[in-house]
């Protein structure tokens, strides 16, 4: 494994973990000690060790979101020592390894802090607001016949590459957590750009951006102030250029729309 050290000694760590039994309950930080943590463990494996210890003591384990544990699904949304997904750039929480920390460290672990992402329990948050934004316009019209030939619609490589880069967004919400305004503009712009750049997205081009931005506002996400913390903390490197594309698409749609709201 790249960067591994088979001779690294196990670590003892102090964890400050946000505990909140339910969406409506009052939460607070709780301190835990974990011992003999291998530097080769992932961050989520370290939390598994903590939960095994809590279960052994008869305590309630810490709830946190995860699925693939391969940096693909975006579920492992944790705020670690004040940063989305932790200290390593371009990495999701499940890809973060404990060798990024040192013996004796204190690690503070919190859920995403945004009104639009209500806390379900402990470190688990409800990110269904993103799903509703996608449902509002993140689709294209297609014929339901046979699969079209992949080269039927020629697309310049630079355009295809930009669309693909936007499509790599995993919807984890790190951009929202990193933004002081809890803005979802980077996420929405990636979803708008990946379709707006391609000819297949032309049919819904205007209604897509209007509906997705309207749903974003309805969900209560904050405004974008162009600080750039969203792109800096994005684990897959979504570019701020997508926000410029979103703004152009939105202004163009509004200029020819009857919906002036």
PASEBA-1860 file (N, C-alpha, C; in nm, 3 decimals):
! residues 261
1> XXXXXXXX> 0.085/-0.119/0.000/0.000/0.000/0.000/0.088/0.125/0.000 ~ 0.058/0.217/-0.088/0.138/0.338/-0.100/0.134/0.418/0.029 ~ 0.253/0.458/0.076/0.261/0.541/0.195/0.249/0.464/0.326 ~ 0.239/0.331/0.319/0.222/0.252/0.440/0.357/0.229/0.507 ~ 0.351/0.200/0.636/0.471/0.171/0.713/0.443/0.051/0.802 ~ 0.491/-0.067/0.761/0.460/-0.189/0.837/0.516/-0.188/0.978 ~ 0.612/-0.099/1.002/0.673/-0.093/1.135/0.612/0.015/1.224 ~ 0.510/0.085/1.173/0.448/0.192/1.252/0.381/0.134/1.376
9> XXXXXXXX> 0.397/0.204/1.486/0.342/0.156/1.613/0.194/0.194/1.625 ~ 0.115/0.112/1.693/-0.026/0.147/1.718/-0.037/0.277/1.796 ~ -0.150/0.344/1.777/-0.170/0.475/1.838/-0.282/0.470/1.941 ~ -0.271/0.555/2.040/-0.378/0.582/2.134/-0.430/0.723/2.106 ~ -0.560/0.736/2.093/-0.620/0.863/2.050/-0.735/0.903/2.141 ~ -0.759/1.033/2.145/-0.876/1.088/2.212/-0.972/1.138/2.105 ~ -1.096/1.094/2.115/-1.198/1.135/2.018/-1.303/1.221/2.085 ~ -1.330/1.337/2.028/-1.444/1.419/2.068/-1.552/1.401/1.962
17> XXXXXXXX> -1.658/1.330/1.997/-1.758/1.288/1.899/-1.893/1.352/1.931 ~ -1.957/1.405/1.828/-2.091/1.460/1.845/-2.191/1.347/1.863 ~ -2.263/1.348/1.976/-2.367/1.249/2.002/-2.502/1.320/2.010 ~ -2.598/1.270/1.935/-2.734/1.326/1.933/-2.830/1.212/1.908 ~ -2.910/1.174/2.005/-2.991/1.053/1.994/-3.100/1.057/1.888 ~ -3.147/1.175/1.850/-3.252/1.184/1.749/-3.250/1.323/1.687 ~ -3.332/1.341/1.584/-3.334/1.468/1.512/-3.378/1.583/1.601 ~ -3.467/1.556/1.695/-3.523/1.662/1.778/-3.454/1.676/1.913
25> XXXXXXXX> -3.364/1.584/1.945/-3.299/1.586/2.076/-3.181/1.683/2.077 ~ -3.144/1.723/2.197/-3.026/1.808/2.214/-2.901/1.723/2.203 ~ -2.801/1.772/2.129/-2.677/1.698/2.114/-2.563/1.759/2.192 ~ -2.453/1.686/2.207/-2.336/1.737/2.275/-2.214/1.654/2.236 ~ -2.096/1.711/2.261/-1.972/1.640/2.234/-1.941/1.545/2.349 ~ -1.899/1.424/2.315/-1.864/1.323/2.415/-1.721/1.276/2.387 ~ -1.642/1.263/2.492/-1.501/1.225/2.477/-1.486/1.074/2.494 ~ -1.409/1.014/2.403/-1.379/0.871/2.409/-1.229/0.850/2.392
33> XXXXXXXX> -1.180/0.739/2.445/-1.042/0.698/2.425/-1.041/0.570/2.341 ~ -0.959/0.568/2.237/-0.940/0.446/2.161/-0.792/0.409/2.165 ~ -0.764/0.281/2.180/-0.627/0.236/2.199/-0.586/0.136/2.092 ~ -0.456/0.127/2.071/-0.397/0.030/1.979/-0.457/0.040/1.838 ~ -0.467/0.163/1.790/-0.519/0.186/1.656/-0.405/0.177/1.555 ~ -0.418/0.088/1.461/-0.314/0.073/1.359/-0.315/0.191/1.262 ~ -0.198/0.243/1.227/-0.192/0.351/1.128/-0.245/0.309/0.991 ~ -0.255/0.178/0.967/-0.303/0.128/0.838/-0.455/0.118/0.834
41> XXXXXXXX> -0.522/0.142/0.944/-0.669/0.142/0.944/-0.721/0.263/0.869 ~ -0.838/0.247/0.808/-0.909/0.364/0.757/-0.977/0.433/0.874 ~ -1.020/0.556/0.851/-1.087/0.631/0.957/-1.215/0.560/1.001 ~ -1.287/0.503/0.906/-1.411/0.434/0.942/-1.383/0.304/1.018 ~ -1.273/0.239/0.986/-1.236/0.120/1.063/-1.203/0.158/1.207 ~ -1.143/0.274/1.225/-1.116/0.322/1.361/-1.248/0.344/1.436 ~ -1.347/0.401/1.366/-1.478/0.418/1.430/-1.545/0.284/1.458 ~ -1.520/0.185/1.374/-1.571/0.050/1.401/-1.513/-0.004/1.531
49> XXXXXXXX> -1.383/0.022/1.552/-1.318/-0.022/1.677/-1.385/0.046/1.796 ~ -1.409/0.177/1.784/-1.477/0.250/1.891/-1.613/0.188/1.919 ~ -1.690/0.160/1.816/-1.824/0.106/1.835/-1.823/-0.035/1.894 ~ -1.725/-0.115/1.856/-1.713/-0.247/1.916/-1.688/-0.236/2.067 ~ -1.605/-0.140/2.104/-1.577/-0.117/2.246/-1.702/-0.068/2.319 ~ -1.778/0.022/2.255/-1.900/0.073/2.318/-2.003/-0.039/2.334 ~ -2.017/-0.123/2.233/-2.112/-0.235/2.242/-2.070/-0.333/2.351 ~ -1.940/-0.355/2.362/-1.889/-0.445/2.466/-1.923/-0.392/2.605
57> XXXXXXXX> -1.927/-0.260/2.619/-1.960/-0.198/2.748/-2.110/-0.182/2.768 ~ -2.188/-0.216/2.666/-2.332/-0.202/2.676/-2.382/-0.063/2.640 ~ -2.297/0.018/2.577/-2.335/0.154/2.540/-2.385/0.158/2.395 ~ -2.454/0.266/2.361/-2.506/0.285/2.226/-2.391/0.321/2.132 ~ -2.374/0.249/2.020/-2.266/0.282/1.927/-2.292/0.415/1.857 ~ -2.186/0.472/1.803/-2.196/0.599/1.731/-2.251/0.573/1.591 ~ -2.359/0.641/1.556/-2.417/0.627/1.423/-2.341/0.715/1.324 ~ -2.300/0.656/1.213/-2.237/0.733/1.105/-2.273/0.667/0.972
65> XXXXXXXX> -2.270/0.747/0.866/-2.311/0.699/0.734/-2.192/0.640/0.659 ~ -2.217/0.530/0.591/-2.115/0.469/0.506/-2.184/0.364/0.418 ~ -2.119/0.332/0.308/-2.171/0.228/0.221/-2.056/0.157/0.151 ~ -2.008/0.216/0.041/-1.909/0.145/-0.040/-1.772/0.136/0.026 ~ -1.738/0.235/0.104/-1.605/0.246/0.167/-1.493/0.243/0.064 ~ -1.522/0.291/-0.055/-1.422/0.296/-0.161/-1.415/0.434/-0.226 ~ -1.473/0.536/-0.163/-1.467/0.671/-0.216/-1.556/0.695/-0.336 ~ -1.661/0.614/-0.351/-1.747/0.623/-0.469/-1.885/0.680/-0.437
73> XXXXXXXX> -1.943/0.639/-0.326/-2.085/0.670/-0.301/-2.108/0.805/-0.234 ~ -2.009/0.859/-0.164/-2.025/0.988/-0.098/-2.099/0.984/0.034 ~ -2.123/0.865/0.087/-2.201/0.854/0.211/-2.124/0.893/0.336 ~ -1.993/0.878/0.334/-1.913/0.891/0.457/-1.883/1.037/0.488 ~ -1.987/1.111/0.515/-1.976/1.256/0.531/-1.948/1.295/0.676 ~ -1.820/1.314/0.708/-1.783/1.353/0.843/-1.699/1.480/0.840 ~ -1.718/1.564/0.941/-1.639/1.687/0.958/-1.533/1.655/1.063 ~ -1.408/1.648/1.020/-1.300/1.598/1.105/-1.199/1.710/1.130
81> XXXXXXXX> -1.185/1.745/1.257/-1.095/1.854/1.295/-1.118/1.979/1.212 ~ -1.245/2.011/1.192/-1.280/2.135/1.124/-1.273/2.132/0.973 ~ -1.258/2.012/0.914/-1.250/2.003/0.768/-1.341/1.891/0.716 ~ -1.401/1.916/0.601/-1.485/1.814/0.538/-1.399/1.694/0.500 ~ -1.435/1.577/0.548/-1.366/1.451/0.520/-1.226/1.444/0.580 ~ -1.184/1.544/0.655/-1.056/1.535/0.722/-0.942/1.609/0.654 ~ -0.817/1.584/0.698/-0.703/1.668/0.660/-0.644/1.640/0.523 ~ -0.676/1.530/0.460/-0.612/1.495/0.333/-0.695/1.544/0.215
89> XXXXXXXX> -0.634/1.621/0.128/-0.702/1.678/0.012/-0.738/1.569/-0.088 ~ -0.855/1.584/-0.151/-0.898/1.490/-0.254/-0.929/1.352/-0.202 ~ -0.981/1.345/-0.079/-1.004/1.216/-0.014/-1.137/1.217/0.061 ~ -1.214/1.112/0.046/-1.334/1.096/0.127/-1.294/1.037/0.262 ~ -1.387/1.040/0.357/-1.356/0.990/0.492/-1.315/0.844/0.490 ~ -1.381/0.764/0.405/-1.349/0.621/0.403/-1.211/0.594/0.343 ~ -1.158/0.689/0.266/-1.025/0.674/0.209/-0.915/0.733/0.299 ~ -0.956/0.802/0.403/-0.860/0.862/0.496/-0.805/0.754/0.588
97> XXXXXXXX> -0.673/0.748/0.599/-0.611/0.647/0.684/-0.554/0.711/0.811 ~ -0.543/0.630/0.913/-0.503/0.681/1.044/-0.357/0.722/1.048 ~ -0.279/0.687/0.946/-0.140/0.734/0.941/-0.130/0.884/0.922 ~ -0.242/0.949/0.891/-0.245/1.094/0.882/-0.251/1.159/1.019 ~ -0.264/1.077/1.123/-0.268/1.127/1.261/-0.150/1.070/1.339 ~ -0.130/1.122/1.458/-0.018/1.080/1.541/-0.065/1.029/1.675 ~ 0.017/0.947/1.736/-0.014/0.895/1.868/-0.038/1.009/1.966 ~ -0.146/1.000/2.043/-0.179/1.103/2.140/-0.266/1.215/2.087
105> XXXXXXXX> -0.296/1.214/1.957/-0.379/1.320/1.898/-0.520/1.320/1.955 ~ -0.580/1.438/1.956/-0.722/1.454/1.984/-0.792/1.486/1.853 ~ -0.893/1.408/1.818/-0.965/1.423/1.692/-1.110/1.459/1.721 ~ -1.155/1.569/1.665/-1.294/1.613/1.682/-1.374/1.572/1.559 ~ -1.483/1.500/1.582/-1.564/1.444/1.472/-1.707/1.493/1.485 ~ -1.753/1.562/1.380/-1.887/1.620/1.381/-1.961/1.583/1.252 ~ -2.093/1.596/1.254/-2.169/1.578/1.130/-2.162/1.705/1.046 ~ -2.210/1.698/0.921/-2.224/1.820/0.842/-2.313/1.918/0.917
113> XXXXXXXX> -2.274/2.045/0.921/-2.350/2.147/0.992/-2.422/2.235/0.890 ~ -2.545/2.203/0.858/-2.625/2.281/0.763/-2.772/2.255/0.792 ~ -2.851/2.359/0.796/-2.994/2.343/0.823/-3.061/2.254/0.720 ~ -3.009/2.253/0.598/-3.068/2.171/0.492/-3.028/2.024/0.503 ~ -2.934/1.993/0.591/-2.894/1.855/0.619/-2.924/1.824/0.766 ~ -3.049/1.804/0.802/-3.081/1.777/0.944/-3.014/1.648/0.993 ~ -2.975/1.650/1.119/-2.908/1.535/1.178/-3.011/1.427/1.210 ~ -2.986/1.305/1.161/-3.071/1.192/1.196/-3.036/1.140/1.335
121> XXXXXXXX> -2.907/1.112/1.353/-2.856/1.063/1.481/-2.704/1.073/1.480 ~ -2.648/1.126/1.585/-2.503/1.135/1.599/-2.439/1.201/1.477 ~ -2.364/1.124/1.400/-2.291/1.177/1.285/-2.364/1.156/1.153 ~ -2.481/1.099/1.159/-2.560/1.069/1.039/-2.654/1.184/1.007 ~ -2.649/1.233/0.884/-2.736/1.344/0.843/-2.824/1.303/0.726 ~ -2.934/1.376/0.711/-3.029/1.353/0.602/-2.991/1.442/0.484 ~ -2.940/1.382/0.377/-2.899/1.458/0.259/-3.000/1.445/0.145 ~ -3.124/1.413/0.179/-3.226/1.393/0.074/-3.257/1.523/0.000
129> XXXXXXXX> -3.216/1.638/0.054/-3.234/1.764/-0.019/-3.162/1.757/-0.154 ~ -3.047/1.693/-0.158/-2.976/1.676/-0.284/-3.057/1.591/-0.382 ~ -3.120/1.487/-0.331/-3.203/1.401/-0.417/-3.317/1.480/-0.479 ~ -3.378/1.567/-0.400/-3.492/1.645/-0.452/-3.445/1.747/-0.557 ~ -3.324/1.798/-0.541/-3.270/1.889/-0.643/-3.250/1.814/-0.775 ~ -3.196/1.694/-0.768/-3.178/1.612/-0.888/-3.312/1.580/-0.951 ~ -3.409/1.543/-0.870/-3.541/1.510/-0.923/-3.607/1.628/-0.992 ~ -3.569/1.750/-0.952/-3.630/1.870/-1.010/-3.586/1.894/-1.154
137> XXXXXXXX> -3.472/1.840/-1.194/-3.430/1.868/-1.331/-3.308/1.793/-1.380 ~ -3.253/1.705/-1.303/-3.130/1.636/-1.341/-3.152/1.516/-1.430 ~ -3.215/1.537/-1.545/-3.243/1.427/-1.635/-3.245/1.480/-1.778 ~ -3.248/1.389/-1.875/-3.259/1.425/-2.016/-3.370/1.342/-2.078 ~ -3.432/1.394/-2.184/-3.533/1.320/-2.258/-3.465/1.220/-2.350 ~ -3.512/1.096/-2.350/-3.454/0.993/-2.435/-3.565/0.912/-2.499 ~ -3.537/0.859/-2.616/-3.629/0.764/-2.677/-3.615/0.629/-2.608 ~ -3.721/0.555/-2.601/-3.718/0.427/-2.529/-3.697/0.309/-2.623
145> XXXXXXXX> -3.635/0.335/-2.738/-3.605/0.226/-2.829/-3.474/0.158/-2.792 ~ -3.407/0.105/-2.892/-3.280/0.039/-2.867/-3.173/0.138/-2.827 ~ -3.068/0.087/-2.770/-2.958/0.172/-2.725/-2.893/0.240/-2.846 ~ -2.876/0.373/-2.845/-2.813/0.442/-2.959/-2.664/0.411/-2.965 ~ -2.610/0.424/-3.083/-2.467/0.406/-3.101/-2.392/0.514/-3.024 ~ -2.284/0.475/-2.959/-2.210/0.569/-2.876/-2.152/0.685/-2.953 ~ -2.128/0.669/-3.083/-2.070/0.775/-3.163/-2.171/0.843/-3.254 ~ -2.301/0.821/-3.227/-2.405/0.877/-3.313/-2.405/1.029/-3.310
153> XXXXXXXX> -2.379/1.087/-3.191/-2.372/1.233/-3.177/-2.228/1.271/-3.148 ~ -2.157/1.324/-3.248/-2.017/1.360/-3.224/-2.005/1.476/-3.125 ~ -1.918/1.461/-3.029/-1.897/1.563/-2.926/-1.747/1.591/-2.917 ~ -1.706/1.718/-2.928/-1.563/1.750/-2.916/-1.505/1.698/-2.785 ~ -1.381/1.651/-2.790/-1.321/1.589/-2.673/-1.315/1.683/-2.552 ~ -1.284/1.810/-2.576/-1.272/1.901/-2.462/-1.408/1.919/-2.392 ~ -1.517/1.920/-2.472/-1.651/1.932/-2.414/-1.686/1.804/-2.338 ~ -1.657/1.689/-2.400/-1.685/1.561/-2.334/-1.608/1.548/-2.204
161> XXXXXXXX> -1.482/1.594/-2.204/-1.400/1.586/-2.083/-1.457/1.675/-1.972 ~ -1.500/1.795/-2.007/-1.556/1.887/-1.906/-1.687/1.831/-1.849 ~ -1.768/1.773/-1.937/-1.894/1.714/-1.890/-1.866/1.596/-1.797 ~ -1.767/1.515/-1.834/-1.732/1.399/-1.750/-1.680/1.444/-1.614 ~ -1.596/1.547/-1.614/-1.541/1.597/-1.488/-1.652/1.647/-1.396 ~ -1.753/1.714/-1.453/-1.865/1.760/-1.372/-1.946/1.641/-1.320 ~ -1.955/1.537/-1.403/-2.035/1.420/-1.366/-1.970/1.336/-1.256 ~ -1.844/1.364/-1.225/-1.779/1.287/-1.119/-1.824/1.326/-0.979
169> XXXXXXXX> -1.902/1.432/-0.967/-1.956/1.472/-0.836/-2.029/1.355/-0.772 ~ -1.993/1.323/-0.648/-2.055/1.209/-0.578/-2.166/1.253/-0.482 ~ -2.194/1.382/-0.477/-2.304/1.430/-0.394/-2.287/1.407/-0.246 ~ -2.163/1.416/-0.197/-2.137/1.389/-0.056/-2.180/1.503/0.035 ~ -2.178/1.627/-0.019/-2.215/1.744/0.061/-2.098/1.813/0.127 ~ -1.974/1.772/0.095/-1.858/1.838/0.153/-1.855/1.986/0.119 ~ -1.902/2.021/0.000/-1.904/2.161/-0.042/-1.995/2.243/0.049 ~ -2.109/2.187/0.085/-2.202/2.256/0.174/-2.141/2.272/0.313
177> XXXXXXXX> -2.080/2.165/0.362/-2.021/2.168/0.497/-1.905/2.266/0.505 ~ -1.830/2.281/0.395/-1.714/2.370/0.396/-1.752/2.516/0.380 ~ -1.869/2.544/0.322/-1.910/2.681/0.292/-1.965/2.750/0.416 ~ -1.922/2.872/0.441/-1.970/2.946/0.558/-2.119/2.979/0.545 ~ -2.171/2.975/0.421/-2.314/3.002/0.398/-2.394/2.874/0.378 ~ -2.328/2.758/0.386/-2.394/2.630/0.358/-2.460/2.633/0.221 ~ -2.385/2.682/0.122/-2.435/2.690/-0.015/-2.418/2.557/-0.086 ~ -2.512/2.526/-0.174/-2.506/2.403/-0.254/-2.472/2.433/-0.399
185> XXXXXXXX> -2.419/2.551/-0.426/-2.396/2.593/-0.564/-2.298/2.502/-0.639 ~ -2.194/2.452/-0.573/-2.099/2.367/-0.643/-2.166/2.236/-0.685 ~ -2.243/2.178/-0.595/-2.316/2.055/-0.628/-2.414/2.077/-0.742 ~ -2.498/2.179/-0.730/-2.599/2.206/-0.832/-2.533/2.241/-0.965 ~ -2.427/2.319/-0.961/-2.360/2.357/-1.086/-2.300/2.237/-1.156 ~ -2.247/2.141/-1.079/-2.192/2.020/-1.141/-2.302/1.941/-1.210 ~ -2.418/1.930/-1.147/-2.528/1.854/-1.204/-2.589/1.924/-1.324 ~ -2.591/2.057/-1.322/-2.639/2.133/-1.438/-2.537/2.126/-1.551
193> XXXXXXXX> -2.410/2.144/-1.520/-2.305/2.149/-1.622/-2.292/2.019/-1.699 ~ -2.297/1.907/-1.627/-2.273/1.780/-1.694/-2.374/1.753/-1.805 ~ -2.494/1.812/-1.792/-2.597/1.795/-1.895/-2.600/1.913/-1.991 ~ -2.578/2.034/-1.942/-2.584/2.153/-2.027/-2.474/2.153/-2.131 ~ -2.361/2.090/-2.101/-2.249/2.088/-2.194/-2.271/1.992/-2.311 ~ -2.364/1.899/-2.296/-2.385/1.796/-2.397/-2.510/1.822/-2.479 ~ -2.510/1.785/-2.609/-2.630/1.806/-2.692/-2.751/1.730/-2.642 ~ -2.729/1.617/-2.573/-2.841/1.541/-2.520/-2.919/1.618/-2.414
201> XXXXXXXX> -2.858/1.721/-2.357/-2.924/1.797/-2.252/-2.998/1.920/-2.299 ~ -3.002/1.942/-2.431/-3.061/2.065/-2.483/-3.210/2.077/-2.460 ~ -3.282/1.965/-2.465/-3.429/1.971/-2.459/-3.477/2.037/-2.330 ~ -3.421/1.998/-2.217/-3.461/2.054/-2.087/-3.368/2.164/-2.038 ~ -3.286/2.217/-2.125/-3.178/2.307/-2.082/-3.229/2.421/-1.995 ~ -3.333/2.491/-2.038/-3.381/2.608/-1.964/-3.460/2.568/-1.841 ~ -3.551/2.473/-1.856/-3.632/2.433/-1.740/-3.547/2.364/-1.634 ~ -3.441/2.295/-1.679/-3.356/2.224/-1.583/-3.294/2.321/-1.483
209> XXXXXXXX> -3.227/2.423/-1.534/-3.156/2.513/-1.445/-3.253/2.595/-1.361 ~ -3.367/2.634/-1.418/-3.466/2.708/-1.339/-3.520/2.621/-1.226 ~ -3.555/2.497/-1.258/-3.617/2.410/-1.158/-3.518/2.367/-1.051 ~ -3.395/2.339/-1.091/-3.297/2.293/-0.992/-3.255/2.405/-0.898 ~ -3.238/2.525/-0.952/-3.204/2.639/-0.867/-3.320/2.673/-0.774 ~ -3.444/2.666/-0.826/-3.561/2.692/-0.742/-3.571/2.591/-0.629 ~ -3.542/2.464/-0.658/-3.547/2.361/-0.554/-3.435/2.381/-0.453 ~ -3.318/2.421/-0.502/-3.206/2.450/-0.411/-3.246/2.559/-0.312
217> XXXXXXXX> -3.307/2.665/-0.361/-3.351/2.774/-0.274/-3.459/2.726/-0.178 ~ -3.549/2.644/-0.228/-3.658/2.592/-0.145/-3.604/2.507/-0.029 ~ -3.495/2.437/-0.055/-3.436/2.350/0.048/-3.365/2.429/0.156 ~ -3.342/2.559/0.132/-3.283/2.644/0.235/-3.132/2.655/0.234 ~ -3.068/2.614/0.125/-2.924/2.631/0.116/-2.890/2.780/0.104 ~ -2.772/2.817/0.152/-2.732/2.957/0.151/-2.684/3.003/0.015 ~ -2.657/3.132/0.006/-2.610/3.193/-0.119/-2.460/3.171/-0.135 ~ -2.414/3.174/-0.259/-2.272/3.160/-0.289/-2.204/3.297/-0.280
225> XXXXXXXX> -2.093/3.304/-0.208/-2.017/3.428/-0.198/-1.879/3.415/-0.260 ~ -1.859/3.310/-0.341/-1.736/3.292/-0.421/-1.608/3.290/-0.339 ~ -1.614/3.229/-0.222/-1.493/3.216/-0.140/-1.404/3.103/-0.194 ~ -1.467/2.996/-0.242/-1.392/2.886/-0.301/-1.363/2.771/-0.207 ~ -1.411/2.778/-0.083/-1.385/2.668/0.011/-1.452/2.539/-0.034 ~ -1.562/2.551/-0.109/-1.633/2.432/-0.158/-1.543/2.350/-0.249 ~ -1.482/2.415/-0.348/-1.395/2.344/-0.442/-1.268/2.295/-0.372 ~ -1.218/2.372/-0.275/-1.097/2.333/-0.204/-1.116/2.206/-0.125
233> XXXXXXXX> -1.237/2.183/-0.075/-1.265/2.066/0.009/-1.334/1.953/-0.066 ~ -1.368/1.974/-0.193/-1.435/1.870/-0.271/-1.343/1.749/-0.287 ~ -1.384/1.629/-0.248/-1.295/1.513/-0.256/-1.265/1.467/-0.398 ~ -1.346/1.509/-0.497/-1.322/1.467/-0.635/-1.278/1.583/-0.724 ~ -1.259/1.701/-0.667/-1.202/1.813/-0.741/-1.295/1.881/-0.838 ~ -1.423/1.893/-0.804/-1.516/1.966/-0.890/-1.472/2.113/-0.898 ~ -1.466/2.166/-1.020/-1.412/2.300/-1.043/-1.514/2.410/-1.020 ~ -1.465/2.525/-0.972/-1.551/2.643/-0.958/-1.603/2.693/-1.092
241> XXXXXXXX> -1.539/2.652/-1.202/-1.586/2.692/-1.333/-1.731/2.650/-1.357 ~ -1.771/2.542/-1.291/-1.909/2.495/-1.307/-2.010/2.596/-1.253 ~ -1.972/2.671/-1.149/-2.062/2.773/-1.096/-2.081/2.883/-1.199 ~ -1.975/2.918/-1.272/-1.988/3.017/-1.380/-2.081/2.966/-1.489 ~ -2.070/2.837/-1.521/-2.161/2.778/-1.621/-2.304/2.783/-1.571 ~ -2.326/2.749/-1.444/-2.460/2.754/-1.387/-2.518/2.895/-1.395 ~ -2.438/2.994/-1.360/-2.487/3.132/-1.364/-2.524/3.175/-1.506 ~ -2.443/3.136/-1.603/-2.475/3.170/-1.742/-2.601/3.099/-1.787
249> XXXXXXXX> -2.614/2.972/-1.752/-2.733/2.897/-1.790/-2.859/2.957/-1.727 ~ -2.847/2.997/-1.602/-2.963/3.052/-1.530/-3.005/3.187/-1.588 ~ -2.908/3.274/-1.612/-2.941/3.406/-1.667/-2.998/3.394/-1.807 ~ -2.944/3.302/-1.887/-2.995/3.281/-2.022/-3.138/3.228/-2.018 ~ -3.165/3.136/-1.925/-3.299/3.081/-1.915/-3.399/3.188/-1.871 ~ -3.360/3.269/-1.774/-3.451/3.372/-1.723/-3.478/3.481/-1.828 ~ -3.380/3.506/-1.912/-3.395/3.611/-2.014/-3.503/3.578/-2.117 ~ -3.532/3.449/-2.133/-3.631/3.405/-2.231/-3.745/3.329/-2.167
257> XXXXX> -3.760/3.344/-2.038/-3.862/3.268/-1.965/-3.978/3.357/-1.922 ~ -4.094/3.294/-1.913/-4.210/3.362/-1.857/-4.213/3.351/-1.705 ~ -4.127/3.266/-1.653/-4.120/3.248/-1.508/-4.014/3.342/-1.452 ~ -4.057/3.458/-1.405/-3.965/3.560/-1.356/-3.947/3.557/-1.206 ~ -4.002/3.455/-1.139/-3.991/3.445/-0.994/-3.848/3.410/-0.955
END
